[in-house]
Amino acid sequence: MMSYRARVHPFLTLASCAVVQSTLACGTPPQRRTDGQRGRHEVQIVRRGGDMLGAGQTLQITDSVPGDAMLAGGQLTFSGATGGDYLGVGGSQVITGRIHGSARVAGGEIRVAAPIERNATIAGGTIELDRDGVIGRNAYFAGGTVRVDGAVRQGLHVSGGTVALGGQAGGDVEVNAGELRVGPGATIAGNLRYRVPAGNVHIDSGAHIAGTVTVLPPQEVGGVMRYFRILWLLGFLVAGAVAVALAPRFADAAAERMRERPGLSALAGVVWIIVIPIAALLVAVTVIGLPLALLACAVYAILLYLGRAVLAVWLGRLVVNMLGRTPVPEPLVSFLVGAIILIVLGLVPLIGPLVMLVATIFGLGALLVEIRARSRAPAMR
């Protein structure tokens, strides 16, 4: 339980501070740039004081940012420098610049080849700390595949499916994974503690471990489920940010639809959640209808997952307005604020599942109502 808290709480606490500090202050009109090749991929950049907020399907930042940098999109590349913290949410991210503060990153594929002077908290499908990557203090990684070839000056905490250590750690290393490989170039100045199934651990004889090596008992089922629940919530942050960045006007309109017609949104959400699985089951019993049922299930799952993004946009806008910030924030700004609040509430025992269920019903319903409205009046959109 101690290792679980060490991995989770830094992300929630630090990410919440970064979002509140960096996004709520954004009151200046955004700068918009368009991809010259396609002419349709809009990039939005908002600057407030020394901070930067950027969003777009493909986002490349080479500028120096005096304060914090907060980026969201499908593909992110950061080769500049920040005087403060870096918060990145995206499908794939490459960080090759310099972070003078801490880094909090969530995404599908993440590669860090940059010095980060303070802590790094990273969650994703694939995480790679390149040989050029240096974490000045502690590192907290959670992902499907985690590879550490760079240097972590202090403690390293990793949760993942497959973990490969080939770099340097200046403090203790704690690993909770399905498979662990410690390469010949690995150097650990402190102790190594790992919770990995027997037979899935390989420590090369060339690895240098100054402290003791401790084998911990396999994690209980509840702990494993809690770990996947955290990744599921962080995945919502990534998927939702990408979806809102790609369709900001639609997300904003759906959130406004939920504010105007909450009853209809809730009704549509409940009907969708109940009716679609029953209809898919009835269609699946026929051989011909099986492909259609599988497709319906896929669409059902995607909309359930992304429906919460609509409520997050509404919630974030509500919080910003309560603080008296004007003008109306960008949809991505509202989403990030609301999503962080939902994630924190979602991790609260007993209350968390209920909060996420309500968010799914209202958000999904508003999403469906907006889709229907647009399909009935295409000329007005």
C-alpha positions in Angstrom: 0.0 0.0 0.0 2.9 2.4 0.7 4.2 1.9 -2.9 0.7 2.6 -4.3 0.4 5.9 -2.5 3.9 7.0 -3.5 3.0 6.5 -7.2 -0.4 8.0 -7.3 -0.6 11.0 -5.0 2.3 12.9 -6.6 0.5 12.8 -9.9 -2.8 13.9 -8.6 -1.5 16.6 -6.3 1.1 18.1 -8.6 -1.1 17.8 -11.7 -4.0 19.6 -10.0 -1.7 22.4 -8.9 -0.3 22.8 -12.4 -3.7 22.8 -14.0 -5.2 25.4 -11.6 -2.1 27.6 -11.8 -1.6 27.4 -15.5 -5.1 27.2 -17.0 -7.3 29.4 -14.8 -5.0 32.3 -15.5 -5.5 32.1 -19.3 -7.6 35.1 -20.2 -5.9 36.3 -23.3 -7.2 35.5 -26.8 -5.5 32.4 -28.2 -3.2 32.5 -31.2 -4.2 30.2 -34.0 -2.0 28.6 -36.5 -3.0 26.3 -39.4 -1.1 23.4 -40.8 0.2 24.6 -44.2 -0.1 21.3 -45.9 -3.7 20.4 -45.1 -5.0 23.8 -44.1 -7.4 22.4 -41.5 -5.4 21.2 -38.4 -5.7 24.2 -36.1 -3.2 24.8 -33.4 -4.2 27.0 -30.5 -1.6 28.7 -28.3 -2.5 30.8 -25.3 0.1 32.9 -23.4 -0.6 34.4 -20.0 2.4 36.1 -18.4 5.2 33.6 -18.7 2.9 30.5 -19.0 1.9 28.8 -22.3 -1.1 26.6 -23.1 -1.0 24.8 -26.5 -3.5 22.4 -28.2 -3.7 20.8 -31.6 -3.6 17.5 -33.4 0.1 18.0 -34.2 1.9 20.4 -31.9 5.6 21.2 -32.1 7.0 23.7 -29.5 10.6 25.0 -29.9 10.1 28.2 -27.9 11.5 28.9 -24.5 8.7 29.3 -21.9 9.6 31.5 -18.9 6.9 29.8 -16.8 4.9 26.6 -17.1 4.1 24.8 -20.4 0.8 22.9 -20.7 0.3 21.0 -24.0 -2.4 18.7 -25.3 -2.9 17.0 -28.6 -2.5 14.0 -30.8 1.3 14.3 -31.4 3.4 16.5 -29.2 7.0 17.5 -29.6 8.7 19.8 -27.1 12.2 20.8 -27.8 12.2 24.2 -26.0 12.9 25.1 -22.4 10.6 25.9 -19.5 11.4 28.0 -16.5 8.7 26.2 -14.6 6.8 22.9 -14.9 5.7 20.9 -18.0 2.3 19.3 -18.2 1.7 17.2 -21.4 -1.3 15.2 -22.4 -1.4 13.5 -25.8 -1.3 10.4 -27.9 2.4 10.5 -28.4 5.0 12.8 -26.9 8.7 13.5 -27.5 10.4 15.7 -25.0 13.9 16.8 -26.0 14.1 20.3 -24.5 14.9 21.3 -20.9 12.5 21.4 -18.0 13.6 23.5 -15.1 10.7 22.4 -12.9 8.8 19.2 -12.7 7.2 17.2 -15.5 3.8 15.5 -15.4 3.0 13.6 -18.6 0.2 11.3 -19.7 -0.1 9.7 -23.2 0.1 6.6 -25.4 3.8 6.7 -26.3 6.2 8.9 -24.4 9.9 9.4 -24.9 11.9 11.7 -22.7 15.4 12.7 -23.8 15.7 15.9 -21.8 17.0 17.0 -18.4 14.2 17.5 -15.9 15.6 19.3 -12.9 12.9 18.3 -10.4 10.4 15.3 -10.3 8.9 13.5 -13.2 5.5 11.8 -13.0 4.6 9.9 -16.2 1.7 7.5 -17.1 1.3 6.0 -20.5 1.2 2.9 -22.7 4.9 3.0 -23.5 7.4 5.0 -21.6 11.0 5.5 -22.5 13.6 7.5 -20.5 16.3 7.9 -23.2 20.0 7.9 -22.4 19.9 11.7 -22.7 17.1 11.9 -20.2 18.0 13.0 -16.6 15.6 13.3 -13.8 17.0 15.6 -11.1 15.0 14.2 -8.2 12.4 11.4 -8.1 10.6 9.6 -10.9 7.2 8.0 -10.8 6.4 5.9 -13.9 3.2 3.8 -14.6 2.7 2.2 -18.0 2.4 -1.0 -20.1 6.0 -1.0 -21.1 8.6 1.1 -19.2 12.2 1.4 -20.3 14.7 3.4 -18.2 18.0 4.0 -19.9 18.6 7.5 -18.6 19.5 8.7 -15.1 17.3 9.3 -12.1 19.2 11.2 -9.4 17.1 10.1 -6.5 14.3 7.5 -6.1 12.6 5.6 -8.9 9.1 4.1 -8.6 7.8 2.0 -11.5 4.5 0.2 -12.1 4.0 -1.6 -15.4 3.6 -4.7 -17.4 7.2 -5.0 -18.6 9.9 -2.9 -17.0 13.5 -2.7 -18.3 16.2 -0.9 -16.3 19.4 -0.1 -18.0 20.3 3.4 -16.6 21.3 4.9 -13.3 19.3 5.5 -10.1 20.8 7.6 -7.3 18.4 6.3 -4.7 16.1 3.3 -4.0 14.3 1.6 -6.9 10.9 0.0 -6.4 9.2 -2.0 -9.1 5.7 -3.5 -9.3 5.4 -5.2 -12.7 4.5 -8.4 -14.6 8.1 -8.7 -15.8 11.4 -7.1 -14.8 14.7 -7.0 -16.6 17.8 -5.3 -15.2 20.4 -4.8 -17.8 24.2 -5.0 -17.6 24.5 -1.2 -17.7 22.1 -0.6 -14.8 23.5 1.1 -11.7 21.4 1.5 -8.5 23.0 3.4 -5.7 20.3 2.4 -3.2 18.2 -0.7 -2.6 16.1 -2.6 -5.2 12.7 -3.8 -4.1 10.4 -5.5 -6.6 7.0 -7.1 -6.6 7.1 -9.4 -9.7 5.8 -12.9 -10.3 8.5 -15.6 -9.8 10.3 -16.6 -13.0 9.7 -13.2 -14.7 12.8 -11.5 -13.2 16.2 -11.3 -14.9 19.0 -9.3 -13.2 22.2 -9.3 -15.3 25.4 -10.2 -13.5 26.9 -6.9 -14.9 24.3 -4.8 -13.1 25.6 -2.8 -10.1 23.3 -2.7 -7.1 24.9 -1.0 -4.1 22.1 -1.8 -1.6 20.0 -4.9 -0.9 17.7 -6.7 -3.3 14.3 -7.4 -1.7 11.6 -9.7 -3.2 8.1 -8.6 -2.2 5.1 -10.9 -2.2 2.8 -10.8 -5.2 0.3 -8.0 -5.1 -3.2 -8.8 -4.0 -6.0 -8.8 -6.6 -7.4 -5.6 -5.1 -4.1 -3.8 -5.5 -3.9 -4.9 -9.2 -7.4 -3.7 -9.9 -6.7 -0.4 -8.2 -3.6 0.0 -10.4 -5.6 -0.6 -13.6 -8.4 1.7 -12.3 -5.8 4.5 -12.1 -4.5 3.8 -15.6 -8.1 3.8 -16.8 -8.7 7.3 -15.3 -5.5 8.6 -16.7 -6.4 7.2 -20.0 -9.6 9.2 -19.9 -7.5 12.3 -19.4 -5.4 11.5 -22.5 -8.3 10.4 -24.8 -10.6 13.2 -23.7 -7.9 15.9 -24.2 -7.1 14.6 -27.7 -10.9 14.4 -28.6 -11.5 18.0 -27.3 -8.4 19.3 -29.0 -9.6 17.8 -32.3 -13.2 18.9 -32.0 -13.3 21.9 -29.6 -16.5 23.5 -31.1 -18.4 20.2 -30.9 -17.3 19.6 -27.3 -18.2 23.2 -26.3 -21.7 22.8 -28.0 -22.4 19.5 -26.3 -21.4 21.0 -22.9 -23.8 23.9 -23.5 -26.5 21.4 -24.5 -26.1 19.6 -21.2 -26.4 23.0 -19.3 -29.5 23.9 -21.2 -31.3 20.5 -21.1 -29.9 18.4 -18.3 -33.1 16.3 -18.0 -33.0 15.3 -21.6 -29.3 14.6 -21.4 -29.7 12.3 -18.4 -32.6 10.5 -20.1 -30.7 9.9 -23.3 -27.7 8.7 -21.4 -29.7 6.2 -19.3 -31.5 4.9 -22.4 -28.2 4.4 -24.3 -26.5 2.6 -21.4 -29.5 0.2 -21.0 -30.8 -0.3 -24.5 -27.7 -0.7 -26.6 -26.3 -3.8 -24.8 -29.7 -5.5 -25.0 -30.0 -4.7 -28.7 -26.5 -5.9 -29.4 -27.2 -9.2 -27.6 -30.3 -9.8 -29.6 -28.5 -9.1 -32.9 -25.5 -11.2 -31.9 -27.6 -14.4 -31.6 -27.9 -14.4 -35.4 -24.7 -15.3 -37.3 -25.3 -12.6 -39.8 -25.8 -9.9 -37.2 -22.7 -10.8 -35.1 -20.4 -8.3 -36.9 -22.9 -5.6 -36.5 -23.2 -6.4 -32.8 -19.4 -6.3 -32.3 -19.3 -2.9 -34.1 -22.1 -1.6 -31.9 -20.3 -2.7 -28.8 -17.1 -0.9 -29.9 -19.0 2.3 -30.6 -20.8 1.9 -27.3 -17.6 1.5 -25.3 -15.9 4.5 -27.1 -18.9 6.8 -26.4 -19.1 5.7 -22.8 -15.5 6.5 -22.3 -15.6 9.9 -24.1 -19.0 11.0 -22.8 -17.4 12.1 -19.6 -15.3 14.6 -21.5 -18.4 16.6 -22.2 -19.2 16.8 -18.5 -15.6 17.7 -17.8 -15.8 20.6 -20.2 -19.0 21.8 -18.5 -17.5 21.4 -15.0 -14.3 23.1 -15.9 -16.1 26.1 -17.4 -18.3 26.3 -14.2 -15.2 26.3 -12.0 -13.5 29.0 -14.0 -16.6 31.2 -14.1 -17.0 30.8 -10.3 -13.5 32.2 -9.9 -14.6 35.2 -11.9 -12.3 34.5 -14.9 -13.3 36.1 -18.2 -13.7 35.6 -21.1 -15.1 32.1 -21.5 -12.2 29.7 -21.4 -11.2 27.6 -24.4 -12.9 24.1 -24.4 -9.5 22.3 -23.8 -8.8 24.5 -20.8 -12.2 23.8 -19.4 -11.7 20.0 -20.0 -8.4 19.9 -18.3 -9.7 21.6 -15.2 -12.9 19.5 -15.1 -11.0 16.2 -15.9 -8.5 16.7 -13.0 -11.5 17.2 -10.6 -13.2 14.1 -11.9 -10.1 12.0 -11.6 -9.5 13.1 -8.0 -13.1 12.4 -7.1 -13.0 9.1 -9.0 -10.3 7.8 -6.7 -12.3 8.4 -3.6 -13.6 5.1 -2.2 -17.4 4.5 -2.5 -18.0 8.0 -3.8 -15.7 7.7 -6.8 -17.7 5.1 -8.8 -21.0 7.0 -8.2 -19.4 10.3 -9.4 -18.1 8.6 -12.6 -21.4 7.0 -13.3 -23.3 10.3 -13.0 -20.6 11.9 -15.2 -21.0 9.2 -17.8 -24.8 9.4 -17.9 -25.0 13.2 -18.3 -22.0 13.5 -20.5 -23.0 10.7 -22.8 -26.6 11.9 -23.0 -25.5 15.5 -24.0 -23.1 14.0 -26.6 -26.0 12.0 -28.1 -28.4 14.9 -28.0 -25.9 17.2 -29.8 -25.1 14.5 -32.4 -28.9 14.1 -33.1 -29.3 17.9 -33.3 -26.5 18.3 -35.9 -27.8 15.4 -38.0 -31.2 16.9 -38.2 -30.0 20.4 -39.1 -26.7 20.0 -41.0 -27.2 23.3 -42.8 -27.2 25.3 -39.6 -23.8 23.9 -38.6 
